[in-house]
Amino acid sequence: MADASIQAPVPGLVEAPGSVEATEQLLASGGYVADRALATTVHLALTMGRPLFLEGEPGTGKTEIAKVLAAGLGRRLVRLQCYDGMDLAGAAYEWNHARQLMAIRLAEASGETDRASLEAGIYDRRFLQERPLLSALTGTPAVLLIDELDRADEPFEAFLLEILADFQLSIPELGTIKAEIPPIVVLTSNRTREVHDAIRRRCLYHWVDYPDALRERAILDRRAPGLPAKLSAQVVDFVQRVRQGDFFKYPGVAETIDWAAALSALDARELETGLVDDTLGVLLKYQDDIAKLRGAEAARLLEAVKAPPIVPVPF
């Protein structure tokens, strides 16, 4: 007799990479250029079966990691976009009250009078409407992305603890539903508020920072491969200098890629002052930041970008 604890291979499901290097390659195959520390944390989360909690500024590529893992490992992506006021009905499940009421009326019409039997019958799986948290525990293997957890109310975090610890969800009227194949869980936060320690203790943590110039250039080479080499280098240098300035919201990697695509669409071969001023709305998202950068400040940064490198004089 076969051992029931041994699961048969799931068609289309790719095994987790066996090393940090393999994890880097998996992410790179999806167009994600990760540094060693991030690749190590992702590898450990996959190997240990632990949720992965990613914090960082908006636009640094946190959400993209979940998308790349889903595509690279042959799993469906289940995304829960958090928002203020989100409750269990919107995040995990809710009962289809209209269908339950119809079932009660049909049972009464057929002569069913046992109230206990009626109540047991209406709390059946066929009346349960799955939302992202429950959906990730059932069906085909998934990557569960709990995106921007800091946007949800603090009490909502308590709903997640059972899922993060045991990959299961208790439904009072029905019982406990446990995942046959635990989902890969990725939580993200832009740190608009502090996430509770109970969530952090159940996860492996990594701060996703803005990339340095070398890694951002590698990202741009993958995500905007048709961009002229000179323009690509200037875009990265300019964005890196903007992030050193005093702005309300620094451009993320997503904005760098969008700006490069916009410049490419305008057939640009290199950065020019007028071109930079005209396209700042792609790079920056707040009018105060745009007004501060447009004109003299943009020209100053562009002059620094185009200045020849200083070659040290040997003694």
N, C-alpha and C positions, 0 to 999 in steps of 0.2 A: 504493500500500500504506500502511495506517495505521501511524503511529509507535507501536511497542509500548511505548515509555516513557511515553506519555500515558495516564493511567488514566481510564476512563469514570466518570462520576458514580455514586456509590453511593446507591441508593434509600434515602430516610429519613435520610441523613447530612447534617447541617447544617454549613455552612462556619464556620470559626472567625471570631469577630468581628474586624472590621477596625480597631478603635481601642480605646483604653482606655475611652472612654465606652460603646461598644457592649458591651464586656466587663462593665462595671458593670451595664448593662441586662440582659445575659444572666443574671448572678448574681441580680439583683433579681427577674427573672421566675420564678426558682426559690425565692424567699423568702429569699435570702441578701443581707444588707446589708453590702457590703464598703467599706472605706475606700479612698481613692485609691491608696495605696501597694500594698495587696494586689491591687486590680484591675489595676494596672500590671504587677505580677509575674506574675499569671495570664495577662494578655494577651501578655506577652513569652514565657512558656513555650509558649503555643499557637502564636504566630507563628514562633518559632525552632525549634519541635519539640524542646524540651528538657524533661526530667523536672522536676517541681516538688516541692521538699522543704519541707514545712511543719513547723515546730517550735512548741511552745507548751504551756501548761498544759492538762490535760484539760478538756474541755467548752467550749473556745473556738471550736469550729466548723471544725476542720481536716478531719475526715472528711466533713463536709457539703459542702465545696467539690467533692470528687470526685463526690458524688451529683448535685449540681446541674449540673455539667458534663456528666455522662453523659446526664441527662434533657434538658438544653438543646441538646445537640449531636447527639441521636439515636443515641447509642452505648450498647452494653450495658456495664454496670458489672461488672467482674471484681475481686473483693475477696480479697486475701490477708491474713488476720488473723495477725499474727506472734505467736509464743509461744516460751518457753524450750525449747530442744531441737529446734526445727523443722529438718528436713533437706530435701535436694533432692527426695526422694520425696514429701514432703508439700506442697512448694511448687511444683515444676516438672513432674515427670513420674515415672512408674515403669512398669516392664514388667509385664504381666499374666502372671505365671509359670504360673498354672494353664492358661491358654489356650495358652501356648508348649509346655508339657509335653504337652498333648493333641495339638497339631500334630505334635510329634515322634513320638508313638506312632502317629498315623495315617499318617505318612510311612513309618515303619518297617514298619507292617502292609501297606503297599502295595508294599513291596519296595525302598524308597529306602535306599541304603547309603552314599551320598556324604556324609561328615561335613561337609565344607565347605559343600555345598549346603544341608544341614539347618540349620547355624548361620546362614547368610545368610537363610534363609527365616523363621526365628523372630524375627529382629530386623527386623520389618516394621512399618510405621505402624499396621497393624490390631491389633497387640498392644501398642501404646503407650497408656497411660492418662494423659490430660492433667490436670494440676493447674493452679492459677490462672496461674502465670507463662507456661506454654506455651499455655494456652487464650487468653490475651490477645494472643498473636502470631498465632494462627490464627483462621479463621472471620471473622465480621463485625467491623467496627471497634469498638474497646473503649476504655474508660477503665480503666486498671489502677490499683487502689488498694492500695498496700502499707502497711497500717495498723499503727501502733505498732511501727515497726522497732526501736526501742530495747528491746523485749521479747525479741527474738531474740538468739541468741548472736552474738558478734562475727564468728566464722568464716563465718557464714551470709551476711554482707554480700558476701563474695567471689563468691558465686553470682550476685549481682545486677549486677555490673559490666558483663558482656557485654550484658545486656539494656538497661541504662541508656545505654550508649555506642552500641550498634549495633542495638538492637531485634532481637536474634537470640539463639538458644540452641543451643549445640553439644552434641550427644548422641553420645558416643564410638562407640556401636554403629551409629548411623544416619547421622550427618552433622549439618550445620548447618541449622536451621530459622529462616528470616528472615521477619519480618512484611511482607506486601505493603503493608498500610496500617499504619504504626507506631501503636501505642496511645498515648493520652495518659496519662502516668504521673504519679501523685501519691503521694508518700511522706509519712507523718506520723510524728512522734516526740513523746512527752511529756517527753523529756530525762531519763529516769531513768538513762541513761548517755550518754556521748558517742558519736555516730555517726562512723565513720572518715572521714578527709579524702578518701579515694578516692571515697566515695559523694557527698560534698558537692561535689567538683569537677565531677562530671557533671551537677549539678542547678542550677537557679535556686532561691534560698533566700528564705524569708520567715518571720519570727517572727510568729505569730498571737497577739496580746495580748488581754487582756480589753477589751471595748469601753468607750468613755466613755459617759456618761449619755445623751447625745443619740443616739448610734448604737444603744445598747441599747434605748432607747425606740422607735426606728424598727423594730428587730428585733421587739420585742414587738407593735407595731402590725400587723406582717405575720403573725406566727406565732400571735397570740392576738387577732384583730381584734374579738371580741365583748366584750373586757374594758372595763369602764367607764374613761373617761379618767383620773378621779381615782385609781382603784385602780392603774392602769397606772403613773402617775407615782410613786405611793408605793412600789410594788414595786421599780421601778428605783432610786429614791433609797435605799431600805433596803438593797438588794443592794450598791449602790456603797459604802455605809458599812460593810457587813460586810467587804468586800474591803480596807478600810483597817485592819481590826483584826488581832489576833494569833491566827490560827486555823491549824490544821494543813492544811486543804484549803479554799480559797476556792470559793464556788459559781461554776460556769461559766455560760455563756449557756444551755446546755441545762437547768440547774437553775432559772434564772430563768423560762424558758418553762414548765417543769413546775410551778413554784410558782404562777405566774399561772393555769395551767389548774386546779390544785387549788383555789385560792381562788375561781375562777369556778364550779367544781362545788359549792362550799359556799355559793353565792349571795352572796358577799361584795361589798359596795359600797365599802368602804374598810378599811384595816388597823386591827385592834384588838389590844391586848396578848394577850388570851387566844387569839385566832385565830392570831397569830404563833407563840406557844408550842406550840400544838397541831399546827402544820404544819411545824415546823422539820425534821422527817425528810424532807421533800421537798426542802428547800433545802440542807441539810448532810448529809453521809454518814458522819460519824464521831461517836461518842457523846461524846467529850471536847469536840468543838466545840459540839455541841448543848447539853451541860451548861453550857458557858461562856457561851453566848448566851442561853439560856432565863432568863426572870425579869427581874432588874434590868437586865441589859445590853440585852436586847431592848426593854424599856420605855424605856430611855435613848435608844436609836437611834430608836425610834418617835416619841418626843417631839421629837427633832431633825427628823425627817421632816415632822411636822405643824406645826412652828413656822412662823409667817409669815415670809416673806423680809425681811431687813433692808434698808430703803430708806435709801440715804445722804442725809444732810441737806446741801442745798446751802449753800455759804458766801456 
